[in-house]
Amino acid sequence: RQLGTMIDAGLAMVQSLQALAEQTTNKVMRDVIRDVCTRVEGGDSFSEALQKHPKVFSRLYVCMVAAGEKGGLLAEIMARLAVYLENTARLRKKVKSAMMYPSVVTVVAILITIFLLVKVVPVFGDIFSSFNAKLPGPTLFMINLSEFVKKYILLLLIAGGAAVYGWLYFIKTKAGRQFWDAQRIKMPVFGSIAHKICLARFTRTLASLIRSGVPILEVLQIVSQTVGNVVMEQAVKEAAGDIERGESISAAISKHPVFPTMIVRMITAGEQTGKIDNMLERVSDFLDEEIETTLSGLTSLIEPILIVFLG
């Protein structure tokens, strides 16, 4: 955003980058900007200089900047990029903050339960056994469970840790990610949110790149890498192949059930009116609102459920 403002004000690229490097507080980012500045001074274009730092500047970022340089709209493109990144970050933050509360409460509940089973229940077990009377089924179950947990606590913790590590390792593999991404969007309540997040990312990225003048096949290649779901990524790549053979975007994506009818119809309307980027922007805003509403409702619903679970 700052760079776009400086370029729009008429400052040269090198001066703008030098000013940015001076006021950037993050040391790593400052070094990156200085390197980009040196490369631009050496004769590289701004997009070529950014390309040398793929961990900092994504392919989407570089392609939009390259399109802005070609069309002489770099200041405008930087402003669009800023809006895109801010919207993406805001959505990620909403999801994280919504999931933080139930995650923390669940972990605390599990720790409290382990503490009760290991330290508190055995004391009551000793008291009950001194009664020499037949205990009710639930009480016996709790005492037996307490003895089991106390005896095998270390093994249970190691097995739990190994299971978590194994699952995280599995979903990093190609087959594991394919399985998890396919299941994740089918889950009740949470699946709908995960699906809408991927769709919002798809529509917003597609709108930003089309508006910036990036060629459509290049756009779809970038979009497939940013949706964050393997199932949708494969659908976008297959759609790109159909578009290359002459089909329209709406016809190509309509073949894949992962894209809802509403999105297909909006894209069709956009193609007919020549305002596909505006239509996609509206869809992404609508999806963002839907996600926010669902998350708010979910947070309200989770609170009483957690209280009952804790009780």
Secondary structure, DSSP 4 states (H G I P E B T S, - for coil): -HHHHHHHTT--HHHHHHHHHHH---HHHHHHHHHHHHHHHTT--HHHHHHT-TTTS-HHHHHHHHHHHHHT-HHHHHHHHHHHHHHHHHHHHHHHHHHHHHHHHHHHHHHHHHHIIIIIHHHHHHHHHTTTSPPPHHHHHHHHHHHHHHHHHHHHHHHHHHHHHHHHHHTTSHHHHHHHHHHHTTSTTHHHHHHHHHHHHHHHHHHHHHHTT--HHHHHHHHHHHS--HHHHHHHHHHHHHHHTT--HHHHHTT-TTS-HHHHHHHHHHHHHT-HHHHHHHHHHHHHHHHHHHHHHHHHHHHHHHHHHH-
